[in-house]
């Protein structure tokens, strides 16, 4: 256990939060699990008033590594260092556990592999900074510690982190278009989303690449945003049987998070490309990979279509 000495009168939880730079709720979790002692006695609550000279012992607990569900898949790692990793999530895998999820998730895979993970979002979401839908494939960043998690979360909020998506449409778009329409839960079907007046703002920029291959940049992050906005302009992604044609022989929504960009805690700008999976590549009809590398170039001339301007 690590040892600290109180240098003033202060609450235990506040003192530890300041000294070891992790959120107060995580300190309270350590106390609850018996990982904090004051003057050799186990602390029972965070509100204990420390006095100058009190000895505090604490232990940072690692996420419990336990195999609750059988993991029968592997996930490609695109980038890894001491602070984070970026994975290429295959289609058909849920990102994190939930009461309705019976199968193994990305989080289960991360635990089985023994990665150090942030726990700021709770034990069901170890390391998970953001998510993508089960059927969607592509780039996903995972935080290995709480400091990195908070650093990346701030970028999600200020839109300096983002992803470029590629997908296959039922009919090609003739020209780039920005869709700025609010999205909320469909009142007639709680499993679906819909354009709802007065709901949360949602903005997406769509740029055609070649034939029915299209790219999208999200200016907000709503559930099913790309699919809902396409539906509003008379398009749908191949394989989408919820917002598109139900009679399709394509087994999943052909939506892929191709490129992820963000700032590393070191200050370095990163842009990571996630290779397409075979089911997606088979439907590309010979389109050259070079056309979907460095997707940002497709949006440089069209970001102006979406107001207000964002990073």
C-alpha positions, 0 to 999 in steps of 0.5 A: 500500500502507498503511504501519505501524511496529512498536512492539514485538516481536510476530509479524507476523500478530498485529500486523496483526490487531490493527492493522487489525482483521481475523482472523488467517486473513485476514492469512495469506491476504494474506501468501500472496498477496504483499500484505505486506512487512516492511522492503521485503521480501515476507513469506513467513510470518505467524510473522515476529518483528517488532522495534520500528521495523520497517516493514510495508506491506500491501494489502487485496485486493478479491475477484477479480471474475471471471465464471466462470459465465454469470449470466442472472438479476437479483436485487432489492435491498431495502436497501443501504448502505456495510456491507451489502445485503439482497436478495430471492432468487428461487426456483431460484437457489443461494446460493453455489458448490459442487462439485455446483453447475453453474449461476450462484449468488447469489455469481456475481451479486454479483461480476458486479455489482461489489459490495464483499464480505466475504471472511471466509468464503472465496472461495466464500462472498463476503459470505454470512452465512447461506443459504436453499435453492435452491427457497426465495425471500426475504430474504438479508443480504449483508456488504460487509466483514469487520467487518459479517460478524462483527457479523451472524454474532454475531446469528445465534449469539445468535438476535437476527437472524431471519426469518419465513417464509410458506408454503402447506400441503396442509392448514391448521393448526387452531391454532399449534403449537411443534415441538421435535424434533431433526434429523439426516441421514437414515441411509437417504437422505443427501440428506434430513434426518429426526427423529433421536433424539440429533441436533441440537436443532431448534425451530419455531413455526408459526402459521396465518394464513388458509386454508392460508397459514401462518407460521413462526419458527425458533428454530434453523437446521437444514437443511430444518427447516421441512419436516421439522417439518411432515412430523412433524405430518402436513403438507407445503408445496405443491411439496415433492416430497421430504417431501410428495406426489410427484405435484404440478404445482407446480414448486417448494417454496412457501416464502418468507423474508418478513421479516428482522430484525437490528441494523445495525452502527450500532445501528439495528434493521432489519426488512425485508420481501421481496415475494412472487414471482409464482408464490407470489402466484398461489396465494394466492387473494386473501389480502390483503398486509396480512395478511402484513406485520409478521409478528411480531404473529402470534407475540407471543402464541405465543412462549411455546409454544416453550421456552426463550424466545428473542429 
